Amino acid sequence: MGDYPCALGRENKEGDEKSSEPADANKPANPDEAGPSKTTDTAGNSLEEMLRAIAQSNREIRGDILQMSMDVKEFKGQSKEAFTRLETSVGSLSAQLTKLEKRVVDAEERITTTEETTATHGKAIGFLLQREAELFERCEDLQNRHRRQNLRLYQVPEGSEGRDMSAFIKKLLPTVLTNLPLTEADIRIDRAHRALMPKPKENDPPRSIVIKFADYTVKEQILQQAWRQRTVKMGEKQIYFDNDYSPELQRKRAQVRYVVKQLKEKNVKAKCMYPARLRMMVESEEKTFQTVMDAAPVLKDFNIQVRVDERDKVEFPPLNNRYRF
């Protein structure tokens, strides 16, 4: 019994040695021999991972390339359609430009033709206006010559003539013209009548009386005597004598008389000359203007406005200078 623990200790020791042998068998005999094998396994694993990553990258790159190829094809198709539409638009614009160029050329030709025609018409109108002014002046001259034997009486009350105007005038003239060297028998009247216009209202000025004498010298004697006498009265009412002018000449003379009235108010000597000229004193010198428009610059210095019609602004100046002195 006393030997049992010893035997048991030997058996445990031998068992320990036996059990430790397999474990020691797996260990490398030399520690230097175990290091390279472990490094090789790690490199292999890393290589596999790299290969797998490369393969994955290749797959992704191929996918991207495929997607890009599809995008390129789609873009190519869209670009082709866009270029097709652009070519169509450019072709349409080119056609429109061609049409516009043709229209511009046609318009330039028409404008050139119109300018030439306008220039020709301008010359023709200028000639016609010149002829019209000349003919108008001749007609005015003939009309006023035809009226040379006529006389006008102004401010004779309406109705005072009764039914026989000629007999009334024959009695009136020697009565109002005290120094008239004519008798009723000498005063021969072809016809006499009121101005051809509507009868005035009660408070309006009476119509003038137009008298046509058979003899021009008789008319002149009566008119000169009235101008010498200055104040001619029929009862308490003053009446006026004047030549019988054409309506156009009366209008122009009215313009001149209006200016003469304003000049006299400013103590400037002025008078209306035949046919419708203005004679006035300018800086101690007597000047004659053929129309009031000619005198406009001088009248402006006197602060006098000239009243003229639109026709006077465009009318040609008289071509005949026989009234210029």
C-alpha positions in Angstrom: 0.0 0.0 0.0 2.8 2.2 0.7 4.1 1.8 -2.9 0.8 2.7 -4.6 1.2 6.5 -4.7 4.6 6.1 -6.2 3.3 3.7 -8.9 0.4 6.0 -9.5 2.7 9.0 -9.8 4.8 7.1 -12.3 1.7 6.1 -14.4 0.5 9.7 -14.3 3.8 10.9 -15.4 4.0 8.4 -18.2 0.4 9.3 -19.2 1.3 12.9 -19.3 4.2 12.2 -21.4 2.1 10.1 -23.8 -0.6 12.6 -24.0 1.8 15.3 -24.7 3.4 13.5 -27.6 0.6 14.1 -30.1 0.4 17.7 -29.4 4.1 18.0 -29.8 3.8 16.1 -33.1 1.7 18.8 -34.7 4.2 21.5 -33.8 6.9 22.1 -36.3 10.2 20.8 -35.4 11.7 24.2 -36.3 10.0 27.6 -35.6 11.5 29.0 -38.8 9.8 26.4 -41.0 6.2 27.5 -39.8 6.4 31.3 -40.8 6.5 31.0 -44.7 3.6 28.7 -44.9 1.4 31.2 -43.0 2.5 34.1 -45.2 1.7 32.1 -48.3 -1.9 31.5 -47.1 -2.4 35.2 -46.4 -1.1 36.3 -49.8 -3.3 33.7 -51.5 -6.3 35.1 -49.6 -5.4 38.6 -50.5 -4.9 37.7 -54.2 -8.3 36.0 -54.3 -9.9 39.1 -52.8 -8.1 41.3 -55.3 -9.2 39.0 -58.1 -12.8 39.1 -56.9 -12.6 42.9 -56.6 -11.1 43.2 -60.1 -13.9 40.9 -61.4 -16.5 43.0 -59.7 -14.9 46.2 -61.1 -14.8 44.7 -64.5 -18.5 43.8 -64.3 -19.3 47.3 -63.1 -17.2 48.9 -65.9 -18.8 46.7 -68.5 -22.2 47.7 -67.1 -21.2 51.4 -67.3 -19.8 50.9 -70.8 -23.0 49.2 -71.8 -25.0 52.0 -70.3 -22.8 54.6 -71.9 -23.2 52.8 -75.3 -26.9 52.9 -74.9 -26.8 56.6 -73.9 -24.6 57.3 -76.9 -27.0 55.5 -79.2 -29.9 57.4 -77.7 -28.0 60.7 -77.9 -27.0 59.9 -81.5 -30.7 59.3 -82.4 -31.8 62.5 -80.7 -29.0 64.4 -82.3 -29.9 63.0 -85.7 -33.5 64.1 -85.2 -32.4 67.5 -83.9 -30.1 68.0 -86.9 -32.9 66.8 -89.2 -35.2 69.4 -87.7 -32.4 72.0 -87.8 -31.8 71.3 -91.5 -35.5 71.5 -92.2 -35.7 74.9 -90.3 -32.6 76.2 -92.1 -34.1 75.1 -95.4 -37.3 76.9 -94.6 -35.5 80.0 -93.5 -33.4 79.9 -96.6 -36.5 79.7 -98.7 -38.1 82.6 -96.8 -34.9 84.7 -97.1 -34.9 84.0 -100.8 -38.5 85.2 -101.0 -37.7 88.3 -98.9 -34.7 89.1 -101.0 -37.0 88.9 -104.1 -39.6 91.1 -102.4 -36.9 93.6 -101.4 -35.6 93.7 -104.9 -39.1 94.2 -106.3 -39.8 96.9 -103.6 -36.6 98.7 -104.5 -37.5 98.6 -108.2 -41.0 99.9 -107.4 -39.6 102.6 -105.1 -37.2 103.7 -107.9 -40.0 103.8 -110.4 -42.2 105.7 -107.9 -39.4 108.2 -107.2 -38.9 108.8 -110.9 -42.7 109.1 -111.4 -42.9 111.5 -108.4 -40.1 113.6 -109.8 -41.9 113.8 -113.1 -45.2 114.6 -111.4 -43.5 117.2 -109.3 -42.3 119.0 -112.4 -45.7 118.6 -114.1 -47.4 119.9 -111.0 -45.0 122.8 -110.7 -45.7 123.7 -114.4 -49.5 123.3 -113.9 -49.4 125.5 -110.7 -47.5 128.1 -112.6 -50.0 128.0 -115.4 -52.9 128.1 -112.9 -51.4 131.1 -111.2 -51.0 132.8 -114.5 -54.5 131.9 -115.7 -56.0 132.9 -112.4 -54.3 136.3 -112.6 -55.6 136.8 -116.1 -59.1 135.9 -115.1 -58.9 138.2 -112.1 -57.6 141.0 -114.4 -60.4 140.4 -116.9 -63.1 140.2 -114.2 -61.9 143.5 -112.7 -61.7 145.2 -116.1 -65.2 144.0 -116.8 -66.2 145.8 -113.5 -64.5 149.1 -114.4 -67.9 150.7 -115.0 -69.3 149.5 -111.8 -69.6 151.4 -108.5 -70.5 150.2 -105.0 -72.4 152.1 -102.4 -72.1 151.0 -98.8 -74.4 151.6 -95.7 -77.4 152.7 -97.7 -80.4 151.6 -95.5 -82.3 148.5 -96.7 -85.6 149.3 -98.4 -84.9 153.0 -99.0 -84.6 152.4 -102.7 -88.2 151.4 -103.1 -89.1 149.4 -106.2 -86.9 151.2 -108.8 -83.2 151.0 -107.8 -82.0 152.9 -111.0 -84.4 155.9 -110.4 -83.4 156.0 -106.7 -79.7 156.2 -107.6 -80.2 158.9 -110.2 -81.9 161.1 -107.6 -79.6 160.1 -104.7 -76.2 160.9 -106.3 -76.8 164.7 -107.2 -78.3 165.1 -103.7 -75.5 163.6 -101.6 -72.6 164.8 -103.9 -73.1 168.6 -103.6 -70.5 169.6 -106.2 -71.1 166.8 -108.7 -70.9 168.4 -112.3 -73.6 166.0 -113.5 -77.4 166.1 -113.8 -79.9 163.2 -113.6 -79.9 163.1 -117.4 -76.1 162.7 -117.5 -76.2 159.7 -115.2 -77.1 156.8 -117.4 -77.4 153.5 -115.5 -77.5 150.1 -117.2 -78.7 148.4 -114.0 -78.4 148.6 -110.3 -79.2 146.1 -107.5 -78.3 145.0 -104.0 -75.4 142.6 -103.5 -76.5 139.0 -104.3 -76.8 137.7 -100.7 -79.5 137.0 -98.2 -81.4 139.9 -96.8 -79.8 140.9 -93.5 -81.5 140.9 -90.2 -82.8 144.1 -88.6 -79.6 145.0 -86.7 -77.1 143.7 -89.3 -75.3 146.1 -91.8 -77.3 146.6 -95.0 -76.2 145.0 -98.3 -74.1 147.1 -100.6 -75.6 148.4 -103.9 -73.9 147.6 -107.2 -74.3 150.2 -109.9 -73.3 149.6 -113.6 -73.0 152.9 -115.5 -73.3 153.1 -119.2 -70.3 155.4 -119.4 -67.0 154.8 -117.6 -66.2 158.5 -117.3 -69.4 159.2 -115.5 -68.6 156.6 -112.9 -65.1 158.0 -112.5 -66.5 161.6 -112.0 -68.9 160.3 -109.3 -66.2 158.3 -107.5 -63.6 161.1 -107.6 -66.2 163.6 -106.3 -67.1 161.3 -103.4 -63.4 160.8 -102.5 -62.8 164.6 -102.6 -65.9 165.3 -100.5 -64.7 162.6 -98.0 -67.9 162.7 -95.8 -71.0 161.8 -97.8 -74.2 161.6 -95.8 -77.7 160.3 -96.7 -79.8 162.1 -94.1 -78.0 161.4 -90.8 -76.3 158.3 -92.0 -72.8 158.3 -93.7 -72.5 156.3 -96.9 -69.4 155.2 -98.7 -68.3 154.9 -102.4 -65.8 152.5 -103.9 -65.0 150.5 -107.0 -66.6 147.2 -107.6 -63.8 144.6 -107.2 -63.9 140.9 -107.7 -64.5 138.8 -104.6 -60.9 137.6 -104.6 -59.5 141.2 -104.9 -61.9 142.4 -102.2 -60.6 139.7 -99.8 -57.0 140.8 -100.5 -57.8 144.4 -100.1 -59.5 143.7 -96.8 -56.3 142.2 -95.6 -54.4 145.3 -96.6 -57.0 147.6 -95.0 -56.8 145.7 -91.8 -53.0 146.2 -91.7 -53.4 149.9 -92.7 -55.8 150.4 -89.8 -53.3 149.0 -87.3 -50.4 151.0 -88.7 -52.4 154.2 -88.4 -53.2 153.4 -84.8 -49.4 153.3 -84.3 -49.0 156.7 -86.1 -47.4 155.1 -89.1 -48.5 156.4 -92.5 -49.9 153.7 -94.7 -52.5 153.2 -97.4 -53.9 150.5 -99.7 -52.8 150.8 -103.3 -54.4 149.1 -106.3 -54.9 146.2 -106.7 -54.0 145.0 -103.1 -50.6 146.6 -102.4 -49.4 148.1 -99.1 -47.6 151.4 -99.1 -46.1 152.5 -95.7 -43.3 154.5 -94.2 -40.4 152.5 -93.0 -37.5 154.4 -91.3 -38.4 157.7 -93.0 -38.7 155.9 -96.4 -41.8 155.1 -98.3 -41.9 151.4 -99.3 -44.5 149.5 -101.4 -45.1 145.8 -100.8 -47.0 143.7 -103.4 -48.7 141.6 -100.7 -49.1 141.7 -97.0 -47.1 138.5 -96.8 -44.1 140.4 -98.3 -44.5 143.0 -95.6 -44.8 140.4 -92.8 -41.1 140.8 -91.6 -41.5 144.6 -91.4 -44.9 144.4 -89.8 -43.5 142.0 -87.1 -41.2 144.9 -85.9 -44.4 146.9 -85.3 -46.0 144.0 -83.4 -48.6 143.5 -86.1 -49.8 140.1 -87.0 -50.8 139.4 -90.7 -54.0 137.6 -91.3 -53.7 135.4 -94.4 -55.6 132.4 -95.8 -54.1 129.0 -96.4 -54.2 129.7 -100.2 -52.0 132.8 -99.8 -49.3 130.6 -98.2 -49.1 128.2 -101.1 -50.1 130.6 -103.9 -47.4 131.4 -106.5 -46.3 135.0 -106.5 -47.8 137.0 -109.4 -46.0 136.3 -112.6 -47.0 139.6 -114.2 -45.2 142.6 -112.6 -47.1 145.3 -114.4 -48.3 146.6 -111.0 -44.8 147.1 -109.7 -43.5 150.7 -109.7 
